[in-house]
Every structure is written in structure tokens, then in C-alpha cells.
Amino acid sequence: MPAGPPGSPVSTPTAAGLRITRALARCSDGRSEASLDPDLRVFVSDLVRPYGLPLREDLLREGVGHSYEELAADLLREAVGEDEPVDLLILAFDTPDVRPGAPSSLALSRSVPGGPLAFAVCDQGSAAAFTALRLAAEYHRTGACRRAVVVLAEQTALHYEPAEPVALPRRHAAVVLVCEEEPGTGLAVRQQRHPADRAESAVRPESVVRARTAELGPGAAVLDATGGDDGPAAQPFTGPWAELAERLPEWRAQRRPLLVAGLDRRLGVLSTLAQP
């Protein structure tokens, strides 16, 4: 479900807001049997035919890659208890899944209680994670969501030759962000277009990060992934969020506001997430 970034922040104006309360991250090796499914070749062929891009016959022949359902299902069960019904589940990813015939977001919704509304966000590079959180916050505003789960996933195999070089992860990885209603202001996501050429942009990413941090006040914890490539080189999509999963318990115990910032240079999208 591609969704373009708006220019204004989305936050919850009510007495209670949606906030990231816990997060888990995990890397994995190996492969899924789905990587040898003949339907994968059919899907990828249809995907690249209009652009004249060649298939990676070696990867299709060897069966390389991991399905996002298998990658994230156990992590979801660990993150969400049986007595914690989920109202919304969003899967966000950059690298395509190896099981295109079955929507992984719907499959993953069966790993949590509550029978949540489930869909996926893709085709946005590293900005997809921020878009998923923005949509979760906006859905909370309808009053139909008290707990949302955002699943971020990436796998190492791209089964065609891209038109230009892209950063692929070294390992399969998944991050689960559990977002729950809490008293006070909820998380807010801002996304804006940002030219790939820094000389063409009137606004520098570092200036935006400083401004957003100042809005949160002293003591804000900052994860800034705008300075280099789109996230840590080893895990370009999930890397910053895996770091958040590691640091979040300490920051919440200290009652520190937090800011996560990212820049997708290929698509020219600058994103920030602020949680007071």
C-alpha cells in the first residue's frame, strides 16, 4: 500500500495518544522454502518485464531469501501477549518478499490476538517505516485503535538486477514496534520531500533534526540516520529501529522524549518521528 508523505505532522490531539511502548528486533540466517516456489519466478518476471531488467537466475535457482511471515511470526508472539488484543497491524518493507502470492501482513495478523486490520506499506524505501507509524497514529485518532503493531522486515535477496545500485542487508531481519494508547501527547511523524542533491535543498537534514529535537526539550534521545546511507550499512532498513529496540526500555524508564530521523536519498524523503 504505497502512501505518499504529507507536509504536516500527524499527532493525536486528544487526552491520550499512541506511543511506542516496546520493541523487539531479531536477525536471522538461512532461507525459506518459498524461495524455491515457481510462482516467485512468475511474479518477479511480471514485475521487471516493463523495465527490461534481467532476472537473477542464480538466486532463483538456488532458492535464496526469506519470507516475512516466517521471519516475524515468532517475534510477534514474543512481543504481544495473548491478553493484549491488537487493533491494527502494518507490515513495512523495502526489499520484496519471497512469497508474493500470499499477503504476509494478513498472515502475520494471525500471530497476534484481536483479529486486527492488517495491510502493508512498501515502495518507499526507508521512509516506509515512518509512513507505517504515521498511519498507525492517524488510525488511532478515529477511536478504533488502542494498540497497533508495526512490523519492519528486510531480507537479503533481490531476484532481479536493479537499474541502479541499491543497498541490501547482510542478514534477514525483523523489528516489531508495539504502539499503545497512553495519557498525554502521542507520537508525531513528519515527512517532506528532500532533493537528493544537497545543493538543491534549502533545508538541510541536520537543521531539521536540530529543530525537531529542540521542540522536544532538554534530555531528548535522538537516533539520527540522516547523515550517511539510509541506516546502518549492514541493515539499511531495520538498522535504526533495531537500535531503538535496544535503547527504548532505558529511555522510557528515564521518561526521555525521543526522536528518530531518517533520509531516503534515492526517493528524496526526509522523515522524523517525535515521541514526547
TAZICOR-V507695 format. One record per backbone hydrogen bond with DSSP energy under -1.0 kcal/mol. NH is the residue of the N-H (numbers start at 0). CO is the residue of the C=O. E is the energy in kcal/mol with one decimal. If there is no record, write none. Layout:
BEGIN
nh = [NH | NH]
co = [CO | CO]
e = [E | E]
END
This chain:
BEGIN
nh = [9 | 16 | 18 | 20 | 21 | 23 | 25 | 27 | 31 | 34 | 35 | 36 | 39 | 41 | 42 | 43 | 44 | 45 | 46 | 47 | 48 | 50 | 51 | 52 | 55 | 56 | 59 | 60 | 61 | 62 | 63 | 70 | 71 | 72 | 75 | 76 | 77 | 78 | 79 | 83 | 85 | 86 | 87 | 88 | 89 | 90 | 91 | 92 | 101 | 106 | 107 | 108 | 109 | 110 | 116 | 118 | 120 | 126 | 127 | 130 | 131 | 132 | 133 | 134 | 135 | 136 | 137 | 138 | 139 | 140 | 141 | 142 | 147 | 148 | 149 | 150 | 151 | 152 | 153 | 160 | 169 | 171 | 172 | 173 | 174 | 175 | 176 | 177 | 178 | 179 | 180 | 181 | 183 | 186 | 187 | 189 | 191 | 193 | 199 | 207 | 208 | 209 | 210 | 211 | 212 | 213 | 214 | 215 | 219 | 220 | 222 | 224 | 230 | 238 | 241 | 242 | 243 | 244 | 245 | 246 | 247 | 250 | 251 | 252 | 253 | 255 | 257 | 258 | 259 | 260 | 261 | 263 | 267 | 268 | 269 | 270 | 271 | 272 | 273 | 274]
co = [188 | 181 | 179 | 177 | 177 | 175 | 173 | 171 | 64 | 31 | 32 | 33 | 36 | 37 | 38 | 39 | 40 | 41 | 42 | 43 | 44 | 47 | 48 | 47 | 158 | 54 | 55 | 56 | 57 | 58 | 58 | 66 | 67 | 68 | 71 | 72 | 73 | 74 | 75 | 80 | 112 | 146 | 146 | 116 | 148 | 118 | 150 | 120 | 98 | 102 | 103 | 104 | 106 | 107 | 86 | 88 | 90 | 123 | 124 | 126 | 127 | 128 | 129 | 130 | 131 | 132 | 133 | 134 | 135 | 136 | 138 | 139 | 178 | 87 | 176 | 89 | 174 | 91 | 172 | 53 | 233 | 27 | 153 | 25 | 151 | 23 | 149 | 21 | 147 | 18 | 145 | 16 | 14 | 17 | 273 | 271 | 269 | 267 | 196 | 203 | 204 | 205 | 206 | 207 | 208 | 209 | 210 | 211 | 216 | 256 | 258 | 260 | 228 | 234 | 237 | 238 | 239 | 240 | 241 | 242 | 243 | 246 | 247 | 248 | 249 | 250 | 274 | 220 | 272 | 222 | 270 | 268 | 263 | 263 | 191 | 261 | 189 | 259 | 187 | 257]
e = [-1.1 | -2.7 | -2.3 | -2.5 | -1.3 | -2.0 | -2.4 | -2.9 | -2.3 | -1.7 | -2.1 | -1.4 | -1.9 | -1.5 | -2.6 | -2.7 | -2.5 | -2.2 | -2.1 | -2.2 | -1.7 | -1.5 | -1.1 | -1.3 | -2.0 | -1.3 | -2.1 | -2.3 | -2.3 | -1.9 | -1.2 | -1.8 | -1.9 | -2.0 | -2.3 | -1.9 | -1.7 | -1.8 | -2.2 | -1.7 | -2.8 | -2.7 | -1.1 | -2.9 | -2.4 | -2.2 | -3.2 | -1.7 | -1.1 | -1.8 | -2.9 | -1.4 | -1.1 | -2.1 | -1.9 | -1.6 | -2.6 | -1.6 | -1.5 | -2.3 | -2.4 | -1.7 | -2.5 | -2.6 | -2.0 | -2.3 | -2.2 | -2.6 | -1.9 | -1.1 | -1.4 | -1.7 | -3.0 | -2.7 | -2.6 | -3.2 | -3.1 | -1.9 | -2.3 | -2.8 | -2.9 | -1.5 | -2.6 | -2.4 | -2.6 | -2.9 | -2.9 | -2.7 | -3.4 | -2.7 | -2.2 | -2.8 | -3.1 | -3.2 | -2.5 | -2.4 | -2.3 | -3.4 | -1.8 | -1.8 | -2.6 | -2.1 | -2.3 | -2.7 | -2.4 | -2.4 | -1.7 | -1.0 | -1.0 | -3.0 | -2.8 | -2.8 | -2.2 | -2.0 | -2.3 | -1.9 | -1.7 | -2.2 | -1.6 | -2.0 | -2.8 | -2.1 | -2.9 | -2.0 | -1.8 | -2.6 | -2.4 | -2.6 | -2.4 | -2.7 | -2.6 | -2.7 | -1.6 | -1.6 | -3.0 | -3.0 | -2.5 | -2.8 | -2.9 | -2.8]
END
